[in-house]
Amino acid sequence: MRTLVLGIGNLLLSDEGIGVRAIEALEAHYQIPPEVELFDGGTSGMELMEAMADRDLLIVVDAVRSNHEAGSVFILEDDEVPALFTEKLSPHQLGLCDVLMALKMTGEYPRKLILIGIEPASLAPGMSLTPTAQRALDVALREVQRLLAEHGMEIQRQDEPCATI
């Protein structure tokens, strides 16, 4: 199964960087099987097309304004994802929507697309997540773990004993 976990966001705008922080945490604290690729998409746009093309499973982690309480974590799937990005939180989301449309046109759209969205508490300049976003990041990482397990791929925290989740 060709799987990509993609984190996007701007590290210079506090909680806006939560998707990238998720990839950093997965790389640092989890044992990732070879069939799962982790990718820091930063604020890239069309440059992500090759990385996202023709995936069996694409999980995107990103800060998303959803009119929920700050720190809320929600999951959208397949056609719900591009529809959400008609209301933009930041410039990179336009790029993500464009990439998804281009992948549809080229026949390389992911077979399964999942967005783990996190409602930011702050988009102020700063390199650190707010405490609210940090708690949400922990929830989002558990969701990544759960979603991968649902698709037959186990990831394990490196500091946990090796046991089936």
N, C-alpha and C positions, 0 to 999 in steps of 0.2 A: 504494500500500500504506500503510495507516494504522499507523504504527509508533511505539511508545513505549518509551524506555529509562528506567526508573524506579529511582532510588536511594533506599533507605530506611535509616533509622538515627538514632541519637541521638548528636549531635556532642559531648555532654558526657561520654560514657562511652568514651573512647579508640577502640578498634577497632570498637565497636558502630556508629560513624558511617561505616564504610567505604563503604556504598552512596551516601551523600550526597557523600563525597569523590570517588567515581567520577564522579558527575555534574559536580562542579566541575572535575575534570581533563578530562573530555570537552569541556566548554564552553570551557576555557582553551587546550587544546592540539590540538584536532581540528577539521577542517572537516566540519561536519555537513550533509548534504543536507536540503533543505526537507521531504522526506517523513518524516524522523526527528525526533520530538520528544523532548527531554530534560526530565525532571521530577524535581525534588528533593522527594520525598515526606516527608522528615523522619520524624517519629513519627506521622504522620497515620493514621487508620483509615478509617472510612466516607467521609471527605471525599475519598478517592482514587477513589471510584466513578465519577464523571463522567470523570476523566482516563483511567481504565483501560477504560471501556466501549467495546465494539464495535471493538476493535483487531484488525487482521490479525496483528500480531506485538507481543507484550509481553515485554520483557526486563527482569527485576527483578534488581538487584544489592543484596545484603544480607549482613550478618554472620549466620552460622547455625552453631549448635552441632550438630556432626554426629559427634562422637567420632573425628574425624580429627586428625592432627597440626596444631598451630597454623600458620596460613598456608596450609593446603590450600585449593585452589580446585576446586570441583566444579560440575557442571551437571546440573540436573534439568529435565525437560520435562513439560508438560501435567499429567496427573493425579498425577504424582509430587510436584508442588509443594504443593498443599494438604495432602497426606498428611504431608509433612515437618513442617508447622506444627502438628500435633497435640501435638508437644513444643515448648514455647515457649522461645525465648531471651529475649525481651523483650516488653513489652506491645504494641508496634506490630505484631508478627507475628499476634497475635490479630485485629487490625484487618484485616490483609491477607487472612487466611483468610476473615473475614466478608465482605469486599468480593468476593472470588472466588465465594463461595457466593451472594451477592446477584446478581452478574452472571450466574451460571448460571440463577437463578430468573427473571431478567428477559429472558433470551435475548440478553444482551450480552457473554457470556463471550468472551475473546480466542480467535481461531481457532488461534493458536499462542502458548503460554506457556512461557517459559524462565526459570529461576532460575539466576543465577550466585551461588553461595554461597561465602562465605569464612569459614573457621574462625578465630575471633578468638583472639589471644594474650592479650588483657587486656580486661576490661570495667570497669576501675578508673576513677574520675573523672579526667578529663583531656581536653583538646581536641586532642591529637595522636595520630596512629596510631603504634603500636609499629613498630620497624624490620621485624619479621616481617610485619605487616599492610601496610606500605608496599610490600614486595616482592610480596606477594600482590595488591595493588592493580594493580601493573604487569601481572601475569598476567591479572587480571580484565579490564583494559582491552583487552588483546590478544584475549581471548575475545569481548568485545563487538564488536570490529572483525571478527573471523572470522565470528561469527554473523550480523552484518548483511550481510557479503559473501555468505554462503551464501544469503541471501534477496534478493540482487540490489541491495544498497545499500552503496556504497563510502564509507568514511570514511577520512580521511587525516590523519596528524599534521601540524600546520601547519609544523613545522620539517623535515619530510621532503620530498624532491623529489616532484613530482606524477608518480607512476607507478602503474600498475595493481598492486594487491596480489596 
